[in-house]
Amino acid sequence: LTTVRGLNRLLYWLTTSGDPVENAEQSTRQVLVADDSAVSDAFYGVLAASQRMPERGRSLRSLQLAQGSFGRVHPIFDLRDELVGIERPTCFVWGTEDSFWKPDVGRPVAESMPDAGFHELDGYGHAPWLEPGDEVAARVRAFLDR
């Protein structure tokens, strides 16, 4: 719905009215993580501060309109064909509860790359590094150590 002109203005206004920290907490739970128990107050503070940035709403609306409409991504934002050509070691860490793309979107890309690992984390959201526990750090450390 954020890709519909006019409606996106209303939706962004609704999500930024009220207490900025509460808005940040709610959007984090809805979009970024499955479990917000490890998300710091400092993180919420930065998100809350970003709500006051001049032209933020206009910028977000512009991005949403450019990205696509009604669940379809504009081809310019679909990087799968370009990613498969990366010849450097690459580590994908993907949550099963990603609010944007399920692991089935990223796994084939990683499998078609010459040196990529794909780590699917059960119960993690779009920003798995914000979830509680050390699973993401362990995966990234193992990748960097090799």
N, CA, C and O atoms as a MOPAC input file, in Angstrom:
PM7 MOZYME 1SCF
protein

 N      0.81300 1    -1.20900 1     0.00000 1
 C      0.00000 1     0.00000 1     0.00000 1
 C      0.84900 1     1.26300 1     0.00000 1
 O      0.38700 1     2.33000 1    -0.40400 1
 N      2.09400 1     1.13700 1     0.45500 1
 C      2.95100 1     2.32200 1     0.46200 1
 C      3.38800 1     2.73100 1    -0.93500 1
 O      4.02800 1     3.76800 1    -1.10500 1
 N      3.04900 1     1.92600 1    -1.93900 1
 C      3.39800 1     2.28200 1    -3.31500 1
 C      2.25500 1     3.00700 1    -4.01900 1
 O      2.37900 1     3.35200 1    -5.19400 1
 N      1.16000 1     3.23800 1    -3.33100 1
 C      0.00400 1     3.92100 1    -3.92500 1
 C      0.06900 1     5.40500 1    -3.56500 1
 O      0.03500 1     5.77500 1    -2.39100 1
 N      0.16400 1     6.23900 1    -4.58600 1
 C      0.24400 1     7.69400 1    -4.35300 1
 C     -0.95000 1     8.15300 1    -3.51400 1
 O     -2.07400 1     7.69000 1    -3.70700 1
 N     -0.69400 1     9.04900 1    -2.60300 1
 C     -1.74200 1     9.58300 1    -1.73600 1
 C     -1.92700 1     8.70800 1    -0.51100 1
 O     -1.86000 1     9.18900 1     0.62000 1
 N     -2.15800 1     7.42900 1    -0.73300 1
 C     -2.31800 1     6.50600 1     0.38600 1
 C     -0.99800 1     6.39200 1     1.15500 1
 O     -0.99600 1     6.28300 1     2.38100 1
 N      0.11000 1     6.41700 1     0.43500 1
 C      1.39600 1     6.32300 1     1.13100 1
 C      1.62400 1     7.53800 1     2.02900 1
 O      2.21500 1     7.40800 1     3.10100 1
 N      1.17200 1     8.70300 1     1.61200 1
 C      1.30800 1     9.89900 1     2.44400 1
 C      0.54800 1     9.71500 1     3.76000 1
 O      1.06000 1    10.04800 1     4.82900 1
 N     -0.66600 1     9.18800 1     3.67700 1
 C     -1.47500 1     8.93700 1     4.86700 1
 C     -0.81100 1     7.88900 1     5.76700 1
 O     -0.74200 1     8.06700 1     6.98300 1
 N     -0.32800 1     6.80700 1     5.17300 1
 C      0.30100 1     5.74900 1     5.96500 1
 C      1.55500 1     6.23600 1     6.67600 1
 O      1.75900 1     5.91800 1     7.84800 1
 N      2.39700 1     6.99800 1     5.99200 1
 C      3.59300 1     7.52800 1     6.65100 1
 C      3.22500 1     8.52200 1     7.74500 1
 O      3.88400 1     8.56900 1     8.78400 1
 N      2.20300 1     9.30000 1     7.53000 1
 C      1.76500 1    10.23600 1     8.56800 1
 C      1.28900 1     9.45800 1     9.79200 1
 O      1.63100 1     9.80500 1    10.92300 1
 N      0.49400 1     8.39900 1     9.56500 1
 C     -0.01400 1     7.60100 1    10.68300 1
 C      1.11700 1     6.93500 1    11.46300 1
 O      1.06200 1     6.85700 1    12.69000 1
 N      2.14200 1     6.45400 1    10.75700 1
 C      3.22100 1     5.73800 1    11.44100 1
 C      4.19600 1     6.67100 1    12.13500 1
 O      5.05600 1     6.20900 1    12.88400 1
 N      4.08400 1     7.97800 1    11.90300 1
 C      4.98000 1     8.90800 1    12.57800 1
 C      4.23700 1     9.82800 1    13.54100 1
 O      4.85200 1    10.68300 1    14.17900 1
 N      2.92900 1     9.66300 1    13.65100 1
 C      2.21400 1    10.46200 1    14.64100 1
 C      2.33900 1     9.76400 1    15.98900 1
 O      2.41800 1     8.53700 1    16.04800 1
 N      2.35600 1    10.51600 1    17.04100 1
 C      2.51900 1     9.92900 1    18.36400 1
 C      3.96600 1     9.95800 1    18.81100 1
 O      4.78000 1    10.70300 1    18.26700 1
 N      4.28100 1     9.15000 1    19.79800 1
 C      5.61100 1     9.12300 1    20.38700 1
 C      6.62000 1     8.48500 1    19.42500 1
 O      6.41800 1     7.34900 1    18.99600 1
 N      7.69600 1     9.19300 1    19.08200 1
 C      8.66900 1     8.67000 1    18.12200 1
 C      9.33800 1     7.36000 1    18.55800 1
 O      9.58500 1     6.48900 1    17.72400 1
 N      9.62900 1     7.21700 1    19.84200 1
 C     10.26700 1     5.98000 1    20.30700 1
 C      9.29300 1     4.80900 1    20.20100 1
 O      9.67700 1     3.71800 1    19.78200 1
 N      8.03600 1     5.03300 1    20.57900 1
 C      7.03400 1     3.96900 1    20.43200 1
 C      6.84900 1     3.60300 1    18.96000 1
 O      6.68900 1     2.42800 1    18.62800 1
 N      6.87100 1     4.58800 1    18.08900 1
 C      6.77900 1     4.30900 1    16.64800 1
 C      7.95500 1     3.45100 1    16.18700 1
 O      7.78100 1     2.50300 1    15.42000 1
 N      9.15000 1     3.79400 1    16.66100 1
 C     10.34300 1     3.03600 1    16.29200 1
 C     10.25200 1     1.60100 1    16.78500 1
 O     10.60200 1     0.66900 1    16.06000 1
 N      9.78400 1     1.41800 1    18.00900 1
 C      9.63200 1     0.07300 1    18.56800 1
 C      8.62900 1    -0.73500 1    17.75800 1
 O      8.87100 1    -1.89900 1    17.44100 1
 N      7.50900 1    -0.11600 1    17.42500 1
 C      6.47100 1    -0.81800 1    16.67200 1
 C      6.95300 1    -1.17700 1    15.27000 1
 O      6.73800 1    -2.30200 1    14.81900 1
 N      7.59100 1    -0.25500 1    14.58000 1
 C      8.05000 1    -0.56500 1    13.22100 1
 C      9.14800 1    -1.62200 1    13.23600 1
 O      9.22900 1    -2.43900 1    12.32000 1
 N      9.99000 1    -1.61600 1    14.26000 1
 C     11.03800 1    -2.63200 1    14.37300 1
 C     10.41400 1    -4.00600 1    14.52700 1
 O     10.83700 1    -4.96300 1    13.87700 1
 N      9.40200 1    -4.10700 1    15.39000 1
 C      8.71600 1    -5.39300 1    15.58800 1
 C      7.98900 1    -5.83600 1    14.32900 1
 O      7.96200 1    -7.02900 1    14.02600 1
 N      7.40400 1    -4.91400 1    13.59400 1
 C      6.62600 1    -5.27400 1    12.41400 1
 C      7.48900 1    -5.61400 1    11.20700 1
 O      7.10300 1    -6.45000 1    10.38900 1
 N      8.65100 1    -4.97900 1    11.08400 1
 C      9.40400 1    -5.08500 1     9.84500 1
 C     10.77800 1    -5.74100 1    10.00000 1
 O     11.21200 1    -6.46500 1     9.10400 1
 N     11.46100 1    -5.50600 1    11.10400 1
 C     12.86700 1    -5.90300 1    11.17800 1
 C     13.15400 1    -7.19500 1    11.92000 1
 O     13.99600 1    -7.97900 1    11.48300 1
 N     12.47200 1    -7.43600 1    13.03600 1
 C     12.83000 1    -8.58000 1    13.87300 1
 C     11.60000 1    -9.39400 1    14.25200 1
 O     10.47200 1    -8.90100 1    14.25100 1
 N     11.85700 1   -10.65200 1    14.57400 1
 C     10.79900 1   -11.50300 1    15.09500 1
 C     10.74600 1   -11.41000 1    16.61500 1
 O      9.68600 1   -11.56100 1    17.22400 1
 N     11.91500 1   -11.15900 1    17.22200 1
 C     12.02100 1   -11.04300 1    18.68400 1
 C     12.81400 1    -9.77700 1    18.98800 1
 O     14.01000 1    -9.71000 1    18.70400 1
 N     12.16500 1    -8.78800 1    19.55400 1
 C     12.82900 1    -7.50500 1    19.80000 1
 C     13.46800 1    -7.39000 1    21.17600 1
 O     13.85100 1    -6.29200 1    21.58000 1
 N     13.59200 1    -8.48100 1    21.89600 1
 C     14.09600 1    -8.41000 1    23.26500 1
 C     15.56200 1    -7.97400 1    23.35500 1
 O     15.99700 1    -7.52500 1    24.41500 1
 N     16.31700 1    -8.09200 1    22.29000 1
 C     17.72900 1    -7.70200 1    22.33100 1
 C     17.98100 1    -6.34800 1    21.66800 1
 O     19.11800 1    -5.87700 1    21.63900 1
 N     16.95200 1    -5.73200 1    21.14700 1
 C     17.13300 1    -4.43300 1    20.48100 1
 C     17.33900 1    -3.36800 1    21.55500 1
 O     16.57100 1    -3.27200 1    22.51200 1
 N     18.38500 1    -2.57800 1    21.37600 1
 C     18.75200 1    -1.60200 1    22.40400 1
 C     17.90900 1    -0.33300 1    22.32600 1
 O     17.34600 1     0.00100 1    21.28300 1
 N     17.83900 1     0.35600 1    23.45100 1
 C     17.17500 1     1.66000 1    23.49000 1
 C     17.87000 1     2.64700 1    22.56100 1
 O     17.22400 1     3.51400 1    21.97200 1
 N     19.18400 1     2.51500 1    22.43000 1
 C     19.94000 1     3.41000 1    21.54800 1
 C     19.48900 1     3.24000 1    20.09400 1
 O     19.38000 1     4.22200 1    19.35900 1
 N     19.22900 1     2.00500 1    19.68200 1
 C     18.75000 1     1.75000 1    18.32600 1
 C     17.40700 1     2.44200 1    18.10500 1
 O     17.19300 1     3.10800 1    17.09200 1
 N     16.50900 1     2.26900 1    19.07400 1
 C     15.19900 1     2.92900 1    18.96000 1
 C     15.34900 1     4.44400 1    18.94800 1
 O     14.60900 1     5.14200 1    18.25500 1
 N     16.30500 1     4.94700 1    19.71100 1
 C     16.54300 1     6.39300 1    19.74300 1
 C     16.98000 1     6.93500 1    18.39200 1
 O     16.53800 1     8.00300 1    17.96900 1
 N     17.85500 1     6.18900 1    17.71600 1
 C     18.30100 1     6.61600 1    16.38200 1
 C     17.12500 1     6.59800 1    15.40000 1
 O     16.94800 1     7.53800 1    14.62500 1
 N     16.32900 1     5.53400 1    15.43300 1
 C     15.15600 1     5.48400 1    14.54600 1
 C     14.18200 1     6.61900 1    14.85400 1
 O     13.62200 1     7.23600 1    13.94700 1
 N     13.99000 1     6.88200 1    16.13400 1
 C     13.07300 1     7.95800 1    16.52800 1
 C     13.59800 1     9.30400 1    16.02800 1
 O     12.82900 1    10.12700 1    15.53000 1
 N     14.89400 1     9.52500 1    16.16100 1
 C     15.48300 1    10.78400 1    15.69200 1
 C     15.33100 1    10.93200 1    14.18100 1
 O     15.16100 1    12.04100 1    13.67400 1
 N     15.39300 1     9.81900 1    13.47100 1
 C     15.28700 1     9.89500 1    12.00600 1
 C     13.90500 1    10.36700 1    11.56100 1
 O     13.75400 1    10.88600 1    10.45500 1
 N     12.90300 1    10.19200 1    12.40900 1
 C     11.55100 1    10.64300 1    12.06100 1
 C     11.46500 1    12.16100 1    11.93900 1
 O     10.55900 1    12.68900 1    11.29500 1
 N     12.41200 1    12.85500 1    12.55900 1
 C     12.40700 1    14.31600 1    12.51100 1
 C     13.25800 1    14.88400 1    11.37800 1
 O     13.35400 1    16.10200 1    11.22800 1
 N     13.86800 1    14.02600 1    10.59000 1
 C     14.71400 1    14.51000 1     9.49500 1
 C     13.85900 1    15.23500 1     8.45600 1
 O     12.79100 1    14.75200 1     8.08200 1
 N     14.32600 1    16.38400 1     7.99300 1
 C     13.56800 1    17.12300 1     6.98000 1
 C     13.38200 1    16.27600 1     5.71300 1
 O     14.31000 1    15.60900 1     5.25400 1
 N     12.18500 1    16.31700 1     5.17000 1
 C     11.86200 1    15.62500 1     3.91200 1
 C     11.93300 1    14.10500 1     3.99500 1
 O     11.95600 1    13.43900 1     2.96100 1
 N     11.96700 1    13.54000 1     5.20300 1
 C     12.03300 1    12.08500 1     5.34400 1
 C     10.83500 1    11.40300 1     4.69200 1
 O     10.99300 1    10.44500 1     3.93500 1
 N      9.65400 1    11.89500 1     4.98600 1
 C      8.44800 1    11.29400 1     4.41700 1
 C      8.45500 1    11.33900 1     2.90200 1
 O      8.12700 1    10.35500 1     2.23900 1
 N      8.82300 1    12.46600 1     2.36900 1
 C      8.86800 1    12.59700 1     0.90700 1
 C      9.90000 1    11.64300 1     0.30400 1
 O      9.65700 1    11.03900 1    -0.74100 1
 N     11.02900 1    11.51200 1     0.95600 1
 C     12.06700 1    10.60600 1     0.48400 1
 C     11.58300 1     9.15500 1     0.51200 1
 O     11.78100 1     8.41800 1    -0.45400 1
 N     10.95200 1     8.74300 1     1.61100 1
 C     10.44300 1     7.37400 1     1.71500 1
 C      9.36400 1     7.09200 1     0.67700 1
 O      9.33800 1     6.02200 1     0.07000 1
 N      8.48500 1     8.05100 1     0.48200 1
 C      7.42900 1     7.86600 1    -0.53800 1
 C      8.05000 1     7.72700 1    -1.92100 1
 O      7.62400 1     6.88500 1    -2.71200 1
 N      9.04000 1     8.53600 1    -2.21200 1
 C      9.71200 1     8.47100 1    -3.50800 1
 C     10.36500 1     7.10400 1    -3.71200 1
 O     10.25600 1     6.50400 1    -4.78100 1
 N     11.04200 1     6.62400 1    -2.67500 1
 C     11.68100 1     5.31600 1    -2.75900 1
 C     10.64500 1     4.22200 1    -2.99800 1
 O     10.82600 1     3.36800 1    -3.86600 1
 N      9.56700 1     4.25000 1    -2.23300 1
 C      8.53500 1     3.22400 1    -2.38400 1
 C      7.93900 1     3.23000 1    -3.78600 1
 O      7.72400 1     2.17100 1    -4.37600 1
 N      7.67400 1     4.40600 1    -4.31500 1
 C      7.10000 1     4.49300 1    -5.66500 1
 C      8.07900 1     3.97500 1    -6.70800 1
 O      7.66900 1     3.35500 1    -7.69000 1
 N      9.36800 1     4.22200 1    -6.50400 1
 C     10.37400 1     3.76300 1    -7.46600 1
 C     10.58100 1     2.25400 1    -7.38600 1
 O     10.87700 1     1.61500 1    -8.39600 1
 N     10.42900 1     1.68200 1    -6.20100 1
 C     10.71600 1     0.26600 1    -6.01500 1
 C      9.73000 1    -0.64700 1    -6.72200 1
 O     10.10700 1    -1.72900 1    -7.17100 1
 N      8.49200 1    -0.23600 1    -6.82700 1
 C      7.52400 1    -1.10900 1    -7.46800 1
 C      6.13500 1    -0.79900 1    -6.99300 1
 O      5.88600 1     0.24200 1    -6.38600 1
 N      5.23400 1    -1.70600 1    -7.27000 1
 C      3.84800 1    -1.48300 1    -6.89900 1
 C      3.14500 1    -2.80400 1    -6.64300 1
 O      3.33700 1    -3.77900 1    -7.36900 1
 N      2.33800 1    -2.82000 1    -5.61400 1
 C      1.50500 1    -3.96800 1    -5.25600 1
 C      2.30300 1    -5.27900 1    -5.21700 1
 O      1.90400 1    -6.28300 1    -5.80700 1
 N      3.43200 1    -5.24300 1    -4.51200 1
 C      4.20800 1    -6.46000 1    -4.31800 1
 C      5.13900 1    -6.80800 1    -5.45900 1
 O      5.87200 1    -7.79200 1    -5.35800 1
 N      5.14300 1    -6.05700 1    -6.52400 1
 C      6.05000 1    -6.31400 1    -7.63800 1
 C      7.21000 1    -5.33900 1    -7.57300 1
 O      7.00800 1    -4.12900 1    -7.46900 1
 N      8.40900 1    -5.86000 1    -7.63500 1
 C      9.60100 1    -5.02200 1    -7.56800 1
 C      9.95100 1    -4.54900 1    -8.96700 1
 O      9.92600 1    -5.32100 1    -9.92500 1
 N     10.27800 1    -3.27600 1    -9.06800 1
 C     10.74100 1    -2.72900 1   -10.33600 1
 C     12.03300 1    -3.46600 1   -10.71300 1
 O     12.88200 1    -3.69100 1    -9.85000 1
 N     12.19100 1    -3.83900 1   -11.96700 1
 C     13.37600 1    -4.61400 1   -12.36800 1
 C     14.71300 1    -3.98400 1   -11.99300 1
 O     15.68700 1    -4.70600 1   -11.78100 1
 N     14.78500 1    -2.68200 1   -11.90600 1
 C     16.05800 1    -2.04200 1   -11.56600 1
 C     16.51600 1    -2.40200 1   -10.14600 1
 O     17.70500 1    -2.30200 1    -9.84100 1
 N     15.58600 1    -2.82000 1    -9.27800 1
 C     15.92600 1    -3.18000 1    -7.90600 1
 C     16.14500 1    -4.67800 1    -7.72700 1
 O     16.49900 1    -5.12300 1    -6.63500 1
 N     15.94300 1    -5.44800 1    -8.76800 1
 C     16.16000 1    -6.88800 1    -8.70000 1
 C     17.60800 1    -7.16500 1    -9.09500 1
 O     17.95100 1    -7.15100 1   -10.27700 1
 N     18.43300 1    -7.41200 1    -8.11900 1
 C     19.87100 1    -7.54800 1    -8.33300 1
 C     20.34000 1    -8.99500 1    -8.46000 1
 O     21.54100 1    -9.25700 1    -8.51300 1
 N     19.40300 1    -9.92700 1    -8.50700 1
 C     19.80800 1   -11.33500 1    -8.50000 1
 C     20.76500 1   -11.69000 1    -9.62900 1
 O     21.75300 1   -12.38500 1    -9.39500 1
 N     20.49600 1   -11.23100 1   -10.84300 1
 C     21.36400 1   -11.57100 1   -11.97200 1
 C     22.76300 1   -10.98200 1   -11.81600 1
 O     23.74000 1   -11.58100 1   -12.26400 1
 N     22.86400 1    -9.82200 1   -11.18800 1
 C     24.17700 1    -9.20700 1   -10.98800 1
 C     24.93900 1    -9.86400 1    -9.83600 1
 O     26.16200 1    -9.99300 1    -9.89100 1
 N     24.22200 1   -10.27500 1    -8.80700 1
 C     24.88200 1   -10.87800 1    -7.65300 1
 C     25.56100 1   -12.19400 1    -8.00200 1
 O     26.62200 1   -12.50500 1    -7.46100 1
 N     24.96400 1   -12.96800 1    -8.89500 1
 C     25.54800 1   -14.27600 1    -9.21900 1
 C     26.91800 1   -14.14900 1    -9.86600 1
 O     27.66800 1   -15.12400 1    -9.90100 1
 N     27.26300 1   -12.97600 1   -10.37700 1
 C     28.56600 1   -12.76900 1   -10.98300 1
 C     29.65700 1   -12.39100 1    -9.99500 1
 O     30.81700 1   -12.26700 1   -10.38600 1
 N     29.32100 1   -12.20700 1    -8.74100 1
 C     30.32500 1   -11.86000 1    -7.73400 1
 C     31.21300 1   -13.07100 1    -7.48400 1
 O     30.73200 1   -14.15200 1    -7.14400 1
 N     32.49800 1   -12.87700 1    -7.65400 1
 C     33.43700 1   -13.99100 1    -7.49600 1
 C     34.14400 1   -13.97400 1    -6.14600 1
 O     34.95100 1   -14.86200 1    -5.86900 1
 N     33.86700 1   -13.01000 1    -5.32100 1
 C     34.44700 1   -12.93400 1    -3.98500 1
 C     33.63500 1   -13.81400 1    -3.03700 1
 O     32.43900 1   -14.01500 1    -3.24600 1
 N     34.27700 1   -14.33300 1    -2.00500 1
 C     33.51200 1   -15.09300 1    -1.00600 1
 C     32.38600 1   -14.22000 1    -0.43600 1
 O     32.59700 1   -13.05000 1    -0.11800 1
 N     31.21800 1   -14.79100 1    -0.31600 1
 C     30.03300 1   -14.05100 1     0.12100 1
 C     29.27100 1   -14.88000 1     1.13800 1
 O     29.14300 1   -16.09500 1     0.99400 1
 N     28.76700 1   -14.21400 1     2.16600 1
 C     28.01800 1   -14.89100 1     3.22400 1
 C     26.62400 1   -14.28400 1     3.31500 1
 O     26.48100 1   -13.09200 1     3.58500 1
 N     25.61000 1   -15.09000 1     3.09400 1
 C     24.21900 1   -14.66800 1     3.25500 1
 C     23.71900 1   -15.18700 1     4.60000 1
 O     23.86900 1   -16.37100 1     4.90400 1
 N     23.13200 1   -14.31700 1     5.39700 1
 C     22.49200 1   -14.71400 1     6.65100 1
 C     21.05900 1   -14.22000 1     6.54400 1
 O     20.81400 1   -13.01400 1     6.50600 1
 N     20.10300 1   -15.16000 1     6.49600 1
 C     18.73200 1   -14.82600 1     6.14700 1
 C     17.76600 1   -15.41100 1     7.17600 1
 O     17.83900 1   -16.59500 1     7.50400 1
 N     16.87400 1   -14.58200 1     7.67300 1
 C     15.87800 1   -15.05500 1     8.63300 1
 C     14.65700 1   -15.64200 1     7.94500 1
 O     14.20700 1   -15.13600 1     6.91600 1
 N     14.12900 1   -16.70500 1     8.51600 1
 C     12.92900 1   -17.32600 1     7.94100 1
 C     11.70800 1   -16.42000 1     8.05500 1
 O     10.73500 1   -16.58700 1     7.32000 1
 N     11.76100 1   -15.46300 1     8.97600 1
 C     10.62600 1   -14.55800 1     9.18800 1
 C     10.87300 1   -13.18600 1     8.55600 1
 O     10.27600 1   -12.19700 1     8.98300 1
 N     11.73300 1   -13.11200 1     7.55600 1
 C     12.01200 1   -11.85200 1     6.86000 1
 C     10.69500 1   -11.30600 1     6.31700 1
 O      9.96400 1   -12.00200 1     5.61200 1
 N     10.40300 1   -10.05300 1     6.65300 1
 C      9.11800 1    -9.46400 1     6.25600 1
 C      9.08800 1    -9.02400 1     4.79900 1
 O      8.02100 1    -8.71900 1     4.26700 1
 N     10.24300 1    -8.98800 1     4.14800 1
 C     10.29000 1    -8.57000 1     2.75100 1
 C     10.42800 1    -9.74900 1     1.80200 1
 O      9.66100 1    -9.87900 1     0.84800 1
 N     11.41200 1   -10.61100 1     2.06800 1
 C     11.68400 1   -11.73400 1     1.17400 1
 C     11.95900 1   -12.98400 1     1.98100 1
 O     12.75700 1   -12.95500 1     2.91700 1
 N     11.32500 1   -14.05300 1     1.64000 1
 C     11.56600 1   -15.33900 1     2.28600 1
 C     12.91300 1   -15.89200 1     1.80600 1
 O     13.41100 1   -15.47000 1     0.76200 1
 N     13.49800 1   -16.81300 1     2.53700 1
 C     14.79700 1   -17.37400 1     2.14600 1
 C     14.81300 1   -17.97200 1     0.73700 1
 O     15.86700 1   -18.02400 1     0.10300 1
 N     13.67800 1   -18.41600 1     0.25000 1
 C     13.61500 1   -18.99400 1    -1.09200 1
 C     14.02500 1   -18.01100 1    -2.17800 1
 O     14.33800 1   -18.41900 1    -3.29600 1
 N     14.02500 1   -16.72100 1    -1.86300 1
 C     14.46700 1   -15.71300 1    -2.83300 1
 C     15.99100 1   -15.66500 1    -2.88200 1
 O     16.57400 1   -15.58200 1    -3.96400 1
 N     16.63200 1   -15.71600 1    -1.73700 1
 C     18.08500 1   -15.58000 1    -1.68300 1
 C     18.85700 1   -16.86400 1    -1.89400 1
 O     19.96100 1   -16.84100 1    -2.43900 1
 N     18.29300 1   -17.99000 1    -1.47000 1
 C     19.01900 1   -19.26200 1    -1.55100 1
 C     19.48100 1   -19.58500 1    -2.97400 1
 O     20.64900 1   -19.92900 1    -3.15900 1
 N     18.61100 1   -19.48900 1    -3.98800 1
 C     19.07400 1   -19.80300 1    -5.35000 1
 C     20.19100 1   -18.87900 1    -5.83800 1
 O     21.04800 1   -19.29200 1    -6.61900 1
 N     20.17700 1   -17.64900 1    -5.38200 1
 C     21.24200 1   -16.71500 1    -5.76200 1
 C     22.56500 1   -17.20000 1    -5.17600 1
 O     23.57000 1   -17.28300 1    -5.88100 1
 N     22.55900 1   -17.51500 1    -3.89600 1
 C     23.78400 1   -17.99300 1    -3.24400 1
 C     24.26900 1   -19.28400 1    -3.89700 1
 O     25.47100 1   -19.46200 1    -4.09900 1
 N     23.35100 1   -20.17700 1    -4.22400 1
 C     23.72900 1   -21.45100 1    -4.82900 1
 C     24.33300 1   -21.27200 1    -6.21800 1
 O     25.11300 1   -22.11400 1    -6.66200 1
 N     23.98800 1   -20.20000 1    -6.90100 1
 C     24.52100 1   -19.98500 1    -8.25100 1
 C     25.80900 1   -19.16000 1    -8.24900 1
 O     26.41400 1   -18.95600 1    -9.30100 1
 N     26.22500 1   -18.69100 1    -7.09100 1
 C     27.45900 1   -17.92800 1    -6.98100 1
 C     28.63400 1   -18.88500 1    -6.78800 1
 O     28.47300 1   -19.94800 1    -6.18900 1
 N     29.81100 1   -18.51600 1    -7.28800 1
 C     30.95400 1   -19.42900 1    -7.20800 1
 C     31.45500 1   -19.71400 1    -5.79200 1
 O     31.98700 1   -20.79600 1    -5.54100 1
 N     31.29500 1   -18.76100 1    -4.85700 1
 C     31.82900 1   -18.96700 1    -3.50700 1
 C     30.94100 1   -18.26500 1    -2.47700 1
 O     31.33800 1   -17.27800 1    -1.86000 1
 N     29.73700 1   -18.79700 1    -2.31000 1
 C     28.80300 1   -18.17500 1    -1.37300 1
 C     28.22000 1   -19.22300 1    -0.43700 1
 O     27.98200 1   -20.37000 1    -0.81800 1
 N     28.00000 1   -18.79500 1     0.78600 1
 C     27.32300 1   -19.63000 1     1.75800 1
 C     25.98200 1   -19.00100 1     2.10600 1
 O     25.86200 1   -17.77700 1     2.16300 1
 N     24.99100 1   -19.82200 1     2.33400 1
 C     23.66000 1   -19.32600 1     2.67500 1
 C     23.26400 1   -19.92600 1     4.01100 1
 O     23.19400 1   -21.14700 1     4.15300 1
 N     23.00600 1   -19.07200 1     4.98600 1
 C     22.64200 1   -19.52200 1     6.32200 1
 C     21.23000 1   -19.03600 1     6.63700 1
 O     20.98700 1   -17.84000 1     6.79900 1
 N     20.32900 1   -19.96900 1     6.71800 1
 C     18.93200 1   -19.66100 1     7.03100 1
 C     18.72800 1   -19.83900 1     8.53300 1
 O     18.98000 1   -20.91000 1     9.08400 1
 N     18.26600 1   -18.76900 1     9.18700 1
 C     18.09500 1   -18.80300 1    10.63200 1
 C     16.60900 1   -18.82900 1    10.97800 1
 O     15.87000 1   -17.88000 1    10.71600 1
 N     16.20500 1   -19.92100 1    11.56100 1
 C     14.80200 1   -20.13900 1    11.89900 1
 C     14.32900 1   -19.14900 1    12.96100 1
 O     14.94400 1   -19.01300 1    14.01900 1
 N     13.24000 1   -18.46700 1    12.66400 1
 C     12.63600 1   -17.54700 1    13.61500 1
 C     13.23700 1   -16.15200 1    13.62500 1
 O     12.84200 1   -15.31300 1    14.43500 1
 N     14.18100 1   -15.89700 1    12.74000 1
 C     14.80600 1   -14.57600 1    12.66500 1
 C     14.10900 1   -13.74800 1    11.58500 1
 O     13.55000 1   -14.28500 1    10.62900 1
 N     14.15900 1   -12.41400 1    11.76400 1
 C     13.49100 1   -11.52100 1    10.82800 1
 C     14.42200 1   -10.94000 1     9.77600 1
 O     15.46200 1   -11.51500 1     9.45800 1
 N     14.03000 1    -9.79200 1     9.24300 1
 C     14.74500 1    -9.13100 1     8.15000 1
 C     16.12900 1    -8.63900 1     8.57600 1
 O     17.04100 1    -8.59400 1     7.75000 1
 N     16.29900 1    -8.28100 1     9.80500 1
 C     17.59000 1    -7.80600 1    10.32300 1
 C     18.06600 1    -8.79300 1    11.39500 1
 O     17.98900 1    -8.49800 1    12.58700 1
 N     18.55400 1    -9.95200 1    10.97400 1
 C     18.87500 1   -11.00700 1    11.94600 1
 C     19.92900 1   -10.61500 1    12.97100 1
 O     19.95400 1   -11.18300 1    14.06200 1
 N     20.79800 1    -9.66300 1    12.65300 1
 C     21.82200 1    -9.22000 1    13.60300 1
 C     21.22900 1    -8.49100 1    14.79600 1
 O     21.91600 1    -8.29200 1    15.79800 1
 N     19.95700 1    -8.08700 1    14.70800 1
 C     19.29900 1    -7.42800 1    15.83300 1
 C     18.58600 1    -8.41700 1    16.75400 1
 O     18.13700 1    -8.04800 1    17.83900 1
 N     18.48600 1    -9.64800 1    16.33000 1
 C     17.79900 1   -10.67300 1    17.12200 1
 C     18.67200 1   -11.08400 1    18.31200 1
 O     19.89100 1   -10.91200 1    18.27000 1
 N     18.05900 1   -11.62500 1    19.37300 1
 C     18.85700 1   -12.07900 1    20.52200 1
 C     19.70900 1   -13.29500 1    20.16000 1
 O     19.40500 1   -14.03900 1    19.22700 1
 N     20.76200 1   -13.46800 1    20.91000 1
 C     21.63200 1   -14.61900 1    20.70200 1
 C     22.85800 1   -14.28000 1    19.87100 1
 O     23.01200 1   -13.16300 1    19.37700 1
 N     23.72500 1   -15.27400 1    19.73000 1
 C     25.00100 1   -15.08100 1    19.04900 1
 C     25.08100 1   -15.79100 1    17.70500 1
 O     26.16000 1   -15.87900 1    17.11900 1
 N     23.96400 1   -16.29500 1    17.21000 1
 C     23.98300 1   -17.09200 1    15.98100 1
 C     24.53000 1   -16.31300 1    14.78400 1
 O     25.35300 1   -16.83800 1    14.03400 1
 N     24.09100 1   -15.09300 1    14.59900 1
 C     24.55900 1   -14.29600 1    13.45400 1
 C     26.05000 1   -14.00800 1    13.60400 1
 O     26.81600 1   -14.17600 1    12.65500 1
 N     26.45700 1   -13.57900 1    14.78100 1
 C     27.87200 1   -13.27900 1    15.00600 1
 C     28.73100 1   -14.51600 1    14.76000 1
 O     29.81000 1   -14.40900 1    14.17700 1
 N     28.27000 1   -15.68300 1    15.19400 1
 C     29.03000 1   -16.91800 1    14.99700 1
 C     29.16700 1   -17.23700 1    13.50600 1
 O     30.23900 1   -17.63500 1    13.05000 1
 N     28.09300 1   -17.06400 1    12.75900 1
 C     28.14100 1   -17.33300 1    11.31000 1
 C     29.09000 1   -16.37200 1    10.60300 1
 O     29.88300 1   -16.78300 1     9.75500 1
 N     29.00600 1   -15.10600 1    10.95200 1
 C     29.86900 1   -14.10000 1    10.31400 1
 C     31.32400 1   -14.32400 1    10.71500 1
 O     32.21800 1   -14.22800 1     9.87500 1
 N     31.56700 1   -14.62100 1    11.98700 1
 C     32.93800 1   -14.88500 1    12.43700 1
 C     33.53300 1   -16.09000 1    11.69300 1
 O     34.67700 1   -16.05000 1    11.24000 1
 N     32.74800 1   -17.14200 1    11.57700 1
 C     33.23000 1   -18.34600 1    10.86600 1
 C     33.54600 1   -18.01600 1     9.41000 1
 O     34.53900 1   -18.50100 1     8.86800 1
 N     32.72200 1   -17.20900 1     8.78200 1
 C     32.96400 1   -16.79600 1     7.39900 1
 C     34.25300 1   -15.97800 1     7.30000 1
 O     35.07800 1   -16.23400 1     6.42300 1
 N     34.42900 1   -15.01900 1     8.17200 1
 C     35.61300 1   -14.15800 1     8.12900 1
 C     36.89100 1   -14.91900 1     8.50000 1
 O     37.96900 1   -14.61200 1     7.99100 1
 N     36.76800 1   -15.90000 1     9.37800 1
 C     37.93600 1   -16.66900 1     9.80000 1
 C     38.45600 1   -17.60100 1     8.71100 1
 O     39.62500 1   -17.98800 1     8.73400 1
 N     37.61800 1   -17.95800 1     7.77600 1
 C     38.08000 1   -18.88300 1     6.73200 1
 C     38.87800 1   -18.13500 1     5.74100 1
 O     39.36700 1   -18.72000 1     4.77400 1

